[in-house]
Amino acid sequence: MSNVSMLALALLSLASASYSRVLEDGIKALIGNGFGVDVDPHESLKNVREMLMKKAAEFHHQSHIDPLKFPPEVKDDLDRDTPGLIAQHGYPAETYTVTTADGYIIDMHRIPYGLNGPGEGPRIPVMLQHGLLCSSADWVVTGPERAFGFMLADAGYDVWLGNVRGNTYGKRHVSLSTSDEAFWAFSWDQMGEFDLPAMLDKIFEVTGQDKLQYVGHSMGTMMFWVMSNMRPEYRDHFLSMHGMGPVSRVDHMFSPLRLIAPFTNQLQWLMDMLGMEEFMPSSAFLDFLAAFVCGEDWSSIFCSSIIFLICGFDEAQLDTEQLPLILSNTPAGTSTQNIIHFGQLVNAKKFQHFDWGRDGNLEHYGQEQPPEYDLTKVNTPVFLYYGENDWLADPEDVAWLASNVPSLIDNYRIPFDAWNHLDFLWGIDAKSFVFDRTLEMMKLFEP
């Protein structure tokens, strides 16, 4: 090796080390300032992270032993899981466990019938699939008068609530634990290819039926597009598909998620260094935020902005009295890789598989660039529902999606200018603006 080459390598090594030190110092300062802890600049990041988690646990303990002036019914609800949220209103609640082809163990939940009882004859299954950082709880958390899960059960459907790997109900594996980095090596690619088919198999096994209605929100729509590409044997098992806040390309996404796009490679390194393969878990610290920030002043704009910052502002549709219950279930967790995949879509301006880099792509896909998903392979009757104020599913991106799905029946704009991404789940007027119409459209494709 020439002297020039050796000098270049030495300078590169020095620059990398300096960059790492500067970034590490910045992380320590961020933790210290953001969470009110004294951070020794000479302390290792590992020890700093442990100190932060200890402080979070203390906050969590305090939030449970100090009265936060919750009404009694809210206090009881905060500790309920999805079956508990269902059963408290007098509906039957069932849990089924599925194991995916690649070993993830996921719980899904069922409301087999509504308050009027099972009736006679088979009921058409409907699957509700949540979006990014959510869980099955989000379809029932607002109660029988507003939640789509309950409305469908009372309308005569056999309601199945899906979950995904990495959320509250998907943190088990046949051979890996959540402390293994390999457990978190996934994005919505794998959710669509493995999680969704495993849940569909369970529904068909239990009900004895081979067709169902599908409702996806946000990432739940992406899973459907992926499945239509990667698992074509399932395409003919749907009566119709209803995509709320549907996502594919995100060229016009306004969410702060797009801000990570230029740094996706650095973010991966950063999260690996911090040991944060799990992104935004429903942990003690987030429980603390839900109780401490929203407990005494549910109507505060700061509390509302925790949700709105990512998904768009529409305070008029948010019942602030339900915020403690909503935030006790959401965020429900996902992988850092899943978040990075969204950032990659911004860079690529394509709807494509996860980008592992040149060598990784050759290993995973046999080509240097990640392949795009082909939306023309979707043959299910598709109904899309979008809002003008949706920061994740921008109307222009939804229009592109609609123009590329050959089986599209309708692309419906919610007649409320401020309608945002989470209003499809928790909006005060979701029933009149979205759910009633969805029920009508479902009936068009039923025997």
Buried (B, 14 or more C-beta within 10 A) or exposed (E): EEEEEEEEEEEEEEEEEEEEEEBBEEBBEEBBEEBEBEBEEEEEBEEBBEBBEEBBBEBBEEBBEEEBEBEEEBBEBBEBBBBBBBBBBEBBBBBBEBBBEBBBBBBBBBBBBBEEEEEEEEBBBBBBBBBBBBBBBBBBBBBBEBBBBBBBBBBBBBBBBBBBBBBBBBBBBEEBEBEEEEBBBBBBBBBBBBBBBBBBBBBBEBBEBEBBBBBBBBBBBBBBBBBBBBBEEBBEBBBBBBBBBBBBBBBBBBBEBBEBBEEBEEBBEBBEBBEBBBBBBBBBBBBBBBBBBBBEEBEBEEBBEBBBEBBBBBBEBBBBEBBBBBBBBBBBBBBBBBBBBBBBBBEBEBBBBBBBEEEEBEEBBEEEBBBEBEBEBBBBBBBBBBBBBBBBBBBEBBBBBBEBBEBBBEBBBBEBEBBBBBBBBBBBBBBEBBBEBBBEBBEEBEE
